[in-house]
Amino acid sequence: QVINYGPRLSQDMTGQLFNSMVSVRDKRTNVGPHLGLGLFIARLIAEFHGGIISAENLIEDEGVCFSITI
């Protein structure tokens, strides 16, 4: 597990988090984060070894917990 104490994930971002080169932008303002290749590659490696990768917002704190299960 890895815990990131940055901003929580929005629902829009959660569904696309492990895809390649995703841009999650607000339709009104055209502002938002870009997701690169890192989490996509992590997903491919986990799946190659028969595992899964997941991310969920922390319940009590600001942040996200990333987990890889093999």
N, C-alpha and C positions, 0 to 999 in steps of 0.2 A: 504494500500500500504506500501511496504517496499522498500527503495532504498539502494542498495549496491554500493558503489563507488569503487569497485574493478575492475578487468578486464572485458571487454565486452564479451558477449557470441559469440562463433563461430556458424556458421550455423549447423555444425555437432552436436554440443552440444545442440542447441536449440530444435531439434526434439526429443531428448532423456532425456531432463532435468528432467521430472517428472516421469521417469521410475525407477524401483528398481535396485540398484547395477550396474550402468552403468560405463564402462570404455571407455573414448573417447581418444584414443591414435593415435599419428601420425604414419602412417604405415611405414615410412622410419626410424624414430628414436626410435619407441616404447616408446615414452614419452608422458605423458598427464595426465589430472586429472581423478580422480575416483569420482563418485557421489554415495553417500550412500543412506540412507533411508529417510532422513528428508523431502526432497521435494516430494518424493513419498507418504509419510504419509500425508503431507499437502494436496496433490491432492485428496487422498482418503477421508479425512475429508470434504473438500470442496464439493466433489461430493455427499457424503452421505447427505449433507444438501441442495442438489439441486443447488450447485454453480459450479463455474469454477475457476481455478487458471491459471495465465499466467505470462510470463516474457518477457520483451522487453528491448533492449539496449536503454540507454538514448541517445537522439539526439545530444545534445551539449556537454555533459560531458562524461568522462569515467565512466562506471558503468551500472547497470541493475536495472530496476524497476519491482518488483514482485507485482502482484495484485490478490486478492481473491474477487470475486463478488458472493454474495448469493442472 
